[in-house]
Amino acid sequence: MGFFGYLKEKLFGRKKKKEEDKAEKVALKQKELDEKAELDLISSKKLDKYATGLSKSSSLGKQIFNLQNKHKEINEDFFEELEEILIMSDINAKLVYAIITHIKNEVRARGLSDTKDIGELVADQMFVVYTNKSVVDTTLNYQDSRLNIFIFVGVNGSGKTTSIAKIAYKFIKEGKKVLIAAADTFRAGAVDQLSVWAERVGAPIVKPVKEGADPSSVVYEALEKAKAENYDLLLIDTAGRLQNKVNLMKELEKMYGIIARFQENAPHECILVLDATTGQNGVSQARSFKEVASPTGIILTKMDGTSKGGIVLSIKDEFDLNVKYIGLGEGLDDLQEFDLDNFIYEMTKDLMTNE
């Protein structure tokens, strides 16, 4: 069974599985049933989050479905329109060409003529593109028994501040002791904004002693506090001034040097925060930040506000950076760990039929 078949099983197999579970209920221990029910509830809630948050992005599947109904047979006109749909969903042109070429080869090799068969090929290619020659790792590099240090980079307005707060909230809920460092001393209001969010999630914050202070001094003070008071996690905000790459690079290098003196092999994550609604401009930002910050993973915010989910594939293809989390709403719980299966499922579920 290919990846598309696996996704269909997620859609149509749930009802069948529930019926099978009923038949086995008598034979199972009550404890096992309770544990399974709890896991199913967690899984169901996650699926619901994705379904709601990616409702706009699912328009890709709807558009291809409409194209299938428009063209009953696979021909060049069909492929031209399919190519346009993929490009408009923010998959870069080079990648779209590769996807279309592969689909054409599959069509010839398998002797396909019905446009309804294309949905499977599109979903499978989305999976192949994201997983190609690399490990899909959405976990954050957090370990118990050490001070974990995460740096956040991203332009102003990307959702960096709220992402820091939501990551803090996630770890605080897990019982971890979290400290935030407001090292974006360049943007007016950045410290105040982060302070409001820190208070909201219940995380202490280290702030500059005066406006325009050296960001590295904030980092140094935060590291001292984190070490002295046995914090589990330090989250560091930084300035997002891409218009001056040289200064930003020097600023980050200085921070990294200070961090390395406090903690070996740190920072443990450099998370690039991108606004998904900016489309290919977000890809351009990723390109620039890769030059100055060496990010280890991506948070894609505002995914609930865009119909162009293809940016996920474009970023992975060009930079081989895993999307760690995606923003599916404004609530503290709406920053969700990226799940490739659920993502492709929501993007392509309109192409699935129970056949």
Secondary structure by P-SEA (a helix, b strand, c coil): ccaaaaaaaaacaaaaaaaaaaaacccccaaaaaaaaaaaaaaaaaaaaaaaaacccaaaaaaaaaaaaacccccaaaaaaaaaaaaaacccaaaaaaaaaaaaaaaaaaccccccaaaaaaaaaaaaaaacccccccccccccccbbbbbbbbccccaaaaaaaaaaaaaaaabbbbbbbcccccccaaaaaaaaaaaaabbbbbbbccccccaaaaaaaaaaaaaaacccbbbbbbbcccccaaaaaaaaaaaaaaaaaacccccccbbbbbccccaaaaaaaaaaaaacccccbbbbcccccccccaaaaaaaaaccccccbbbccccccccccccaaaaaaaacccccccc
